[in-house]
Amino acid sequence: MRSDLDQLIATRPFSAIVVFAGEDPSPQLEYLIGRVGITRGAAIKVPDHDPILVVGPMETDEAAHTGLAVHSFYDFDLAEIQQAHSDELQTQAHFWLNVFGKLGVPTGQIAIYGGMPPHQTLALSQTINSLQSDYQWVGEWGVTIFDEASLTKDADELRRMRAVAEKTSAVVRETREFIASHRANPDEIVIQADGTPLTVGDVKRFVRKALLDRNLDERDMIFAQGRDGAFPHSRGQDQDVLRLGEAIVFDLFPYERGGGYFHDMTRTWCIGYAPEHIRQAYEQVITAIDIAVELIVPNRPIREVQEAVQTHFEELGHATARSHPGTQTGYVHSLGHGIGLQVHEGYVISHRDQRHQFTHGNVFTIEPGLYNPDQAFGVRVEDTVYLAPNGELEILTDIPRDLILPLRG
């Protein structure tokens, strides 16, 4: 949780952490200081002290909404440093070293996160480190401070995630009703009132408007029909017309508008009817969810749950990422992932994970699936869940799991 940040910093050889703002929302910056519209500057966090914001002069008032100490760039001699260094990279390097010194940041390693583009972060870090000052900029690889802290959610985070889950679930139910309001022609193509086909693009536009009405954004949802759905990350083709009897994988992962907490869910629908091979695969995926839910308890290694689901599919004759690494047919991915200010956050529920256990306060997805490009279908069902302090698993996604989507137009 956020309250663990000071303790986690103490486990690293860092004297401070710095989280940069950028044009795109930074999950690390929001985690550290809350939601605020800063695009230039950084938050500096010394252990056991509140973060301090150093921002452009046009953003000092916005930054003040955090209730934290706020400084303008020009409080740290930016004009004088610009006069002394014509090169912008040298200017920035000397500027930030001056910031650290004037703020009394302890010397040593400064861990860098956040919104600067990677090439700029690398160039600035190399330049600062080449100046042989008392500060050295470093990064983290693998599980970061923010990854560890965000593994468990506090009450405010959970409140916001429940709200996004409720809105997302409402949008998906409305989308199902929108499709159901249409009819099919004799060629089993779903058509609109004027006789023109209903397309994947039409559905996506409906979804985006419904999300916007609820103050949510989305990042390139998956609405993939037929063979497209056989590839887990295929987004679907806007021009494709909806057809009866083809599996549609609908994976939606919206977040609070402007950057914020995510929800992640997937449903598989067959409009009108489901062929037997798709129905059978669907039932096997639902059984996999039941197996996972039964096994998820605090302190259980996450790999054990993935292994149980893999065993279930392997016994049914399906390839898995364990039995056939790199397979594109069968159960080809992990069981789920952590979620929060990032849609993939913290860990992936993989048989290769030797580190993580399920813990009270975890929020994560459960999303088994089966895929067959040769038979031109994919099936995936995904819910976001919360492991409550009493050990119960709360399903945040409130959407029926019906495979068949009947038309009534």
C-alpha positions as CSV (number, residue, x, y, z in Angstrom):
1,M,0.0,0.0,0.0
2,R,1.0,3.7,-0.3
3,S,1.8,3.6,3.4
4,D,4.6,1.1,2.7
5,L,6.6,3.4,0.5
6,D,9.0,4.7,3.1
7,Q,9.7,1.2,4.3
8,L,10.2,-0.1,0.8
9,I,12.6,2.7,0.0
10,A,14.6,1.8,3.0
11,T,15.1,-1.7,1.6
12,R,17.0,-0.2,-1.4
13,P,20.3,1.7,-1.5
14,F,18.4,4.9,-2.5
15,S,18.7,8.3,-0.7
16,A,15.6,9.5,-2.5
17,I,13.2,8.8,-5.4
18,V,12.2,11.2,-8.1
19,V,9.1,10.7,-10.2
20,F,8.9,12.9,-13.4
21,A,5.8,14.3,-14.9
22,G,5.1,14.1,-18.6
23,E,2.5,14.8,-21.3
24,D,0.9,11.4,-20.6
25,P,-0.3,10.5,-17.1
26,S,2.2,8.7,-15.0
27,P,0.9,6.0,-12.7
28,Q,3.9,6.4,-10.4
29,L,3.3,10.1,-10.1
30,E,-0.3,9.6,-9.3
31,Y,0.5,6.9,-6.8
32,L,2.9,9.2,-5.0
33,I,1.0,12.5,-5.0
34,G,-2.6,11.8,-6.2
35,R,-4.4,13.0,-9.3
36,V,-3.1,16.4,-10.4
37,G,-2.5,17.9,-13.9
38,I,1.3,18.3,-14.0
39,T,3.1,17.9,-17.3
40,R,6.5,19.5,-16.5
41,G,8.5,18.8,-13.4
42,A,8.9,16.1,-10.8
43,A,8.0,14.9,-7.3
44,I,11.0,14.3,-5.0
45,K,10.5,11.9,-2.1
46,V,13.1,11.5,0.7
47,P,12.3,8.6,3.1
48,D,10.1,9.7,6.0
49,H,9.3,13.0,4.4
50,D,6.4,14.2,2.3
51,P,7.1,14.6,-1.4
52,I,8.2,18.0,-2.7
53,L,7.0,19.2,-6.1
54,V,9.3,21.1,-8.5
55,V,7.3,22.2,-11.5
56,G,7.1,24.7,-14.3
57,P,5.8,28.2,-13.3
58,M,2.6,27.7,-15.2
59,E,1.7,24.7,-13.1
60,T,2.5,25.8,-9.5
61,D,-1.2,26.6,-8.8
62,E,-2.3,23.2,-10.1
63,A,0.4,21.5,-8.1
64,A,-0.7,23.3,-5.0
65,H,-4.0,21.3,-5.0
66,T,-2.0,18.3,-3.7
67,G,-1.4,20.1,-0.4
68,L,2.3,19.4,-0.7
69,A,5.2,21.9,-0.8
70,V,5.5,23.3,-4.3
71,H,8.5,25.1,-6.0
72,S,8.9,26.7,-9.4
73,F,11.8,25.9,-11.6
74,Y,13.0,29.5,-11.1
75,D,13.3,29.0,-7.3
76,F,16.4,27.0,-8.2
77,D,18.3,29.4,-10.3
78,L,17.1,28.1,-13.7
79,A,17.6,31.4,-15.4
80,E,21.2,31.7,-14.3
81,I,21.9,28.0,-15.2
82,Q,20.5,28.6,-18.7
83,Q,22.8,31.6,-19.1
84,A,25.8,29.5,-18.1
85,H,25.0,26.5,-20.3
86,S,23.9,26.8,-23.9
87,D,23.4,23.1,-24.3
88,E,19.9,22.1,-23.0
89,L,21.0,18.7,-21.7
90,Q,23.8,20.3,-19.7
91,T,21.3,22.9,-18.4
92,Q,18.9,20.2,-17.2
93,A,21.7,18.2,-15.6
94,H,23.1,21.1,-13.6
95,F,19.6,22.3,-12.8
96,W,18.5,19.1,-11.2
97,L,21.7,18.8,-9.2
98,N,21.1,22.3,-7.9
99,V,17.6,21.3,-6.9
100,F,18.8,18.3,-4.9
101,G,21.5,20.4,-3.2
102,K,19.2,23.3,-2.3
103,L,16.5,20.9,-1.0
104,G,19.0,19.1,1.1
105,V,18.4,15.7,-0.5
106,P,20.8,13.3,1.0
107,T,23.7,12.4,-1.3
108,G,23.8,9.0,-2.9
109,Q,21.7,7.1,-5.4
110,I,18.6,8.8,-6.7
111,A,16.1,6.3,-8.2
112,I,14.3,7.8,-11.3
113,Y,10.7,6.9,-12.4
114,G,7.9,8.5,-14.3
115,G,6.9,10.4,-17.4
116,M,10.0,11.4,-19.3
117,P,10.5,9.5,-22.6
118,P,13.1,6.7,-22.1
119,H,15.7,8.3,-24.4
120,Q,15.6,11.5,-22.4
121,T,15.8,9.7,-19.1
122,L,18.8,7.8,-20.3
123,A,20.6,10.8,-21.7
124,L,19.9,13.0,-18.6
125,S,21.0,10.2,-16.3
126,Q,24.2,9.6,-18.2
127,T,25.0,13.3,-18.2
128,I,24.3,13.8,-14.5
129,N,26.4,10.7,-13.6
130,S,29.3,11.9,-15.8
131,L,29.5,15.1,-13.8
132,Q,30.8,13.1,-10.8
133,S,28.7,14.9,-8.3
134,D,27.5,13.5,-5.0
135,Y,24.3,12.2,-6.7
136,Q,24.0,9.3,-9.0
137,W,20.8,8.6,-11.0
138,V,19.8,4.9,-11.1
139,G,16.8,2.9,-12.3
140,E,15.2,-0.3,-11.1
141,W,14.8,-3.5,-13.0
142,G,12.1,-6.1,-12.3
143,V,9.9,-5.5,-9.3
144,T,10.1,-1.8,-8.4
145,I,9.2,0.0,-5.2
146,F,5.9,1.0,-6.9
147,D,5.2,-2.6,-8.0
148,E,5.7,-3.8,-4.4
149,A,3.6,-1.1,-2.8
150,S,0.7,-1.4,-5.3
151,L,0.3,-5.2,-4.7
152,T,-2.2,-4.4,-2.0
153,K,-4.8,-1.7,-2.3
154,D,-6.0,0.6,0.5
155,A,-9.6,1.6,1.1
156,D,-9.5,4.7,-1.1
157,E,-8.0,2.7,-4.0
158,L,-10.5,0.0,-3.6
159,R,-13.4,2.5,-3.6
160,R,-12.2,4.0,-6.9
161,M,-11.7,0.5,-8.5
162,R,-15.1,-0.6,-7.4
163,A,-16.6,2.5,-9.1
164,V,-14.7,1.9,-12.3
165,A,-15.8,-1.8,-12.2
166,E,-19.5,-0.8,-11.8
167,K,-19.3,1.7,-14.7
168,T,-17.5,-0.8,-16.9
169,S,-20.0,-3.5,-16.2
170,A,-22.8,-1.2,-17.0
171,V,-21.2,-0.4,-20.4
172,V,-20.8,-4.0,-21.3
173,R,-24.4,-4.8,-20.4
174,E,-25.5,-1.9,-22.5
175,T,-23.3,-3.1,-25.4
176,R,-24.9,-6.5,-25.2
177,E,-28.3,-4.9,-25.3
178,F,-27.3,-2.7,-28.2
179,I,-26.2,-5.7,-30.3
180,A,-29.3,-7.7,-29.3
181,S,-31.6,-4.9,-30.6
182,H,-30.6,-5.7,-34.2
183,R,-31.7,-8.5,-36.5
184,A,-30.1,-10.9,-38.9
185,N,-30.6,-11.3,-42.7
186,P,-30.9,-14.7,-44.4
187,D,-27.1,-14.7,-44.9
188,E,-26.7,-14.7,-41.0
189,I,-25.3,-11.1,-41.1
190,V,-26.4,-8.8,-38.3
191,I,-28.0,-5.8,-39.9
192,Q,-29.3,-2.4,-38.7
193,A,-32.7,-0.9,-39.3
194,D,-31.8,0.4,-42.7
195,G,-30.5,-3.0,-43.8
196,T,-26.8,-2.1,-43.7
197,P,-24.5,-4.5,-41.8
198,L,-23.6,-3.9,-38.2
199,T,-19.8,-3.8,-38.0
200,V,-17.1,-4.2,-35.3
201,G,-16.4,-0.5,-35.8
202,D,-20.1,0.4,-35.0
203,V,-19.9,-1.5,-31.8
204,K,-16.6,0.1,-30.7
205,R,-18.1,3.5,-31.3
206,F,-21.0,2.7,-29.2
207,V,-18.7,1.4,-26.4
208,R,-16.5,4.5,-26.5
209,K,-19.5,6.8,-26.2
210,A,-20.9,4.8,-23.3
211,L,-17.6,5.0,-21.6
212,L,-17.2,8.7,-22.2
213,D,-20.7,9.3,-20.7
214,R,-19.3,7.7,-17.5
215,N,-16.1,9.7,-17.5
216,L,-14.0,6.7,-18.5
217,D,-11.3,6.4,-21.2
218,E,-10.1,3.2,-23.0
219,R,-7.0,2.1,-24.7
220,D,-7.8,0.2,-28.0
221,M,-10.3,-2.4,-26.7
222,I,-10.4,-5.9,-28.2
223,F,-13.6,-6.8,-30.1
224,A,-12.3,-9.6,-32.2
225,Q,-14.6,-12.0,-34.2
226,G,-13.8,-15.4,-35.7
227,R,-10.2,-16.0,-36.5
228,D,-9.1,-12.6,-35.1
229,G,-10.3,-13.8,-31.7
230,A,-8.0,-16.8,-32.0
231,F,-5.1,-14.4,-31.3
232,P,-5.4,-13.1,-27.8
233,H,-4.2,-9.5,-28.6
234,S,-5.9,-9.1,-32.0
235,R,-8.1,-5.9,-31.7
236,G,-10.6,-6.9,-34.4
237,Q,-11.1,-5.2,-37.7
238,D,-13.5,-2.2,-37.8
239,Q,-14.9,-3.1,-41.2
240,D,-15.8,-6.7,-40.2
241,V,-19.5,-7.3,-40.2
242,L,-21.0,-9.2,-37.3
243,R,-22.2,-12.7,-38.1
244,L,-24.3,-15.3,-36.3
245,G,-22.5,-18.3,-34.8
246,E,-19.0,-16.8,-34.7
247,A,-17.2,-16.3,-31.4
248,I,-16.5,-12.7,-30.4
249,V,-13.8,-12.0,-27.8
250,F,-14.7,-8.6,-26.1
251,D,-11.9,-7.4,-23.9
252,L,-12.4,-4.0,-22.3
253,F,-10.0,-2.3,-20.0
254,P,-11.1,1.3,-19.3
255,Y,-9.7,3.7,-16.7
256,E,-10.7,6.9,-15.0
257,R,-10.6,9.7,-17.5
258,G,-7.4,11.6,-17.5
259,G,-5.4,8.7,-16.0
260,G,-6.4,6.7,-13.0
261,Y,-7.5,3.3,-11.9
262,F,-8.4,0.5,-14.4
263,H,-10.9,-2.2,-14.7
264,D,-10.3,-5.2,-16.9
265,M,-12.9,-7.7,-18.2
266,T,-13.5,-10.1,-21.1
267,R,-16.6,-11.8,-22.3
268,T,-17.0,-14.2,-25.3
269,W,-20.3,-14.0,-27.2
270,C,-21.8,-15.9,-30.1
271,I,-24.6,-14.0,-31.7
272,G,-27.7,-16.2,-32.2
273,Y,-26.2,-19.6,-31.6
274,A,-22.9,-21.3,-30.7
275,P,-21.4,-24.2,-32.7
276,E,-20.7,-27.2,-30.6
277,H,-16.9,-26.9,-30.6
278,I,-17.1,-23.3,-29.4
279,R,-19.7,-24.2,-26.7
280,Q,-17.5,-27.1,-25.5
281,A,-14.4,-24.8,-25.3
282,Y,-16.5,-22.2,-23.5
283,E,-17.6,-24.7,-20.8
284,Q,-14.0,-25.8,-20.3
285,V,-12.9,-22.2,-19.8
286,I,-15.7,-21.6,-17.2
287,T,-14.6,-24.7,-15.4
288,A,-11.0,-23.3,-15.3
289,I,-12.3,-20.2,-13.6
290,D,-14.1,-22.3,-11.0
291,I,-10.9,-24.2,-10.4
292,A,-8.9,-21.0,-9.9
293,V,-11.5,-19.4,-7.6
294,E,-11.5,-22.4,-5.4
295,L,-7.7,-22.4,-5.0
296,I,-7.1,-18.7,-4.5
297,V,-6.4,-18.2,-0.8
298,P,-4.0,-15.9,1.1
299,N,-0.4,-17.2,1.2
300,R,-0.8,-19.6,-1.7
301,P,2.0,-19.2,-4.4
302,I,0.4,-17.8,-7.5
303,R,2.1,-20.3,-9.7
304,E,0.1,-23.2,-8.1
305,V,-3.2,-21.8,-9.3
306,Q,-1.9,-21.4,-12.9
307,E,-0.5,-24.9,-12.8
308,A,-3.8,-26.3,-11.7
309,V,-5.5,-24.6,-14.6
310,Q,-2.9,-25.8,-17.0
311,T,-3.3,-29.3,-15.7
312,H,-7.1,-29.0,-16.3
313,F,-6.6,-28.0,-19.9
314,E,-3.8,-30.5,-20.6
315,E,-5.9,-33.4,-19.3
316,L,-8.5,-32.3,-21.9
317,G,-5.9,-32.6,-24.6
318,H,-5.1,-28.9,-25.0
319,A,-1.6,-27.5,-25.4
320,T,-0.5,-25.0,-22.7
321,A,2.4,-22.6,-22.3
322,R,3.8,-25.1,-19.9
323,S,3.5,-28.3,-22.0
324,H,4.2,-26.5,-25.3
325,P,6.1,-23.2,-24.8
326,G,5.3,-20.8,-27.6
327,T,2.2,-22.5,-28.7
328,Q,-0.5,-20.5,-30.4
329,T,-3.2,-23.1,-30.0
330,G,-4.8,-24.1,-26.6
331,Y,-4.2,-22.2,-23.4
332,V,-1.4,-19.9,-24.5
333,H,-1.1,-17.2,-21.7
334,S,-1.0,-16.6,-18.0
335,L,-4.1,-16.9,-15.7
336,G,-4.2,-13.2,-15.0
337,H,-2.3,-10.2,-13.7
338,G,-2.4,-7.5,-11.0
339,I,-4.2,-4.3,-11.9
340,G,-4.5,-0.8,-10.5
341,L,-3.1,2.5,-11.9
342,Q,-1.7,0.3,-14.7
343,V,-3.8,-2.3,-16.5
344,H,-0.9,-4.8,-15.9
345,E,0.5,-4.1,-12.5
346,G,2.7,-6.0,-10.0
347,Y,2.7,-9.6,-11.2
348,V,1.5,-12.0,-13.8
349,I,-0.1,-15.2,-12.6
350,S,2.4,-17.6,-14.3
351,H,3.7,-21.0,-13.6
352,R,7.2,-19.5,-13.9
353,D,6.7,-17.1,-11.0
354,Q,8.7,-18.3,-8.0
355,R,8.2,-15.1,-5.9
356,H,4.6,-14.0,-5.4
357,Q,1.9,-15.4,-3.2
358,F,-1.7,-14.2,-3.0
359,T,-2.2,-11.7,-0.2
360,H,-5.0,-9.9,1.5
361,G,-5.7,-6.6,-0.5
362,N,-4.6,-8.0,-3.9
363,V,-6.7,-6.9,-6.9
364,F,-6.1,-9.0,-10.0
365,T,-7.7,-10.6,-13.0
366,I,-8.6,-14.2,-13.7
367,E,-8.8,-14.8,-17.4
368,P,-8.3,-18.3,-18.8
369,G,-8.9,-18.8,-22.5
370,L,-8.6,-21.3,-25.3
371,Y,-7.6,-20.4,-28.9
372,N,-7.6,-22.3,-32.2
373,P,-6.5,-20.3,-35.3
374,D,-7.1,-23.4,-37.5
375,Q,-10.7,-23.5,-36.4
376,A,-10.9,-19.7,-36.4
377,F,-12.1,-19.1,-32.9
378,G,-11.0,-17.9,-29.5
379,V,-12.7,-18.1,-26.1
380,R,-11.7,-16.0,-23.1
381,V,-13.6,-15.0,-20.0
382,E,-12.1,-12.5,-17.5
383,D,-13.1,-10.9,-14.2
384,T,-11.3,-8.5,-12.0
385,V,-11.3,-9.7,-8.4
386,Y,-10.3,-8.5,-4.9
387,L,-8.9,-10.8,-2.2
388,A,-10.6,-9.4,0.9
389,P,-9.1,-9.3,4.5
390,N,-11.4,-12.2,5.5
391,G,-9.9,-14.3,2.7
392,E,-13.0,-14.2,0.5
393,L,-12.6,-13.5,-3.2
394,E,-14.9,-10.6,-4.3
395,I,-15.7,-10.5,-8.0
396,L,-15.7,-6.8,-9.0
397,T,-16.9,-7.5,-12.6
398,D,-20.7,-7.7,-12.6
399,I,-21.6,-9.0,-16.1
400,P,-23.4,-12.2,-17.0
401,R,-21.3,-15.0,-18.5
402,D,-23.9,-16.1,-21.1
403,L,-22.2,-17.3,-24.3
404,I,-25.1,-16.9,-26.6
405,L,-26.3,-13.4,-27.4
406,P,-29.8,-13.6,-28.9
407,L,-31.1,-11.0,-31.3
408,R,-34.6,-9.6,-30.9
409,G,-34.8,-7.0,-33.6
